[in-house]
């Protein structure tokens, strides 16, 4: 292993240099899932989108604000769908390739499938 992780990152993720124990890794996977719960919300994490949302709120014209909100929501849904399609394509590729990663669990280096 040639990676170095700072103490701040370990504290922030409540981990240790030897990696989480297997039970903790499985618990985190069951709680957060593979991608976490914020996939749709992440579509709006963009400066331009946030500016458009702010303009829609501050605009005062209901027709213009509704149009802006509609476009932003459509963009978010399209991005969410595209991200899902890309994830499905990546999953299909990974099932063909069977990628393996070396991870630390309980202080031991073990191999596990990535997907």
Residue pairs with C-beta under 8 A, 6 or more apart in sequence:
1 102
1 104
1 109
5 17
10 16
10 17
17 104
18 104
18 106
18 107
19 25
19 103
19 104
19 105
19 106
19 107
20 28
20 105
21 105
21 106
22 105
22 106
25 105
35 87
39 80
39 83
40 76
40 80
43 49
43 75
43 76
43 77
43 79
43 80
43 83
44 50
44 53
44 72
44 76
49 72
49 75
49 76
52 68
52 71
52 72
53 68
53 69
53 72
55 68
56 64
56 65
56 68
56 69
56 72
57 65
59 65
59 68
90 115
91 115
94 114
94 115
95 115
98 113
99 113
99 114
99 115
100 111
100 112
100 113
100 114
101 111
101 112
101 113
101 114
102 109
102 110
102 111
103 109
103 110
103 111
103 112
104 110
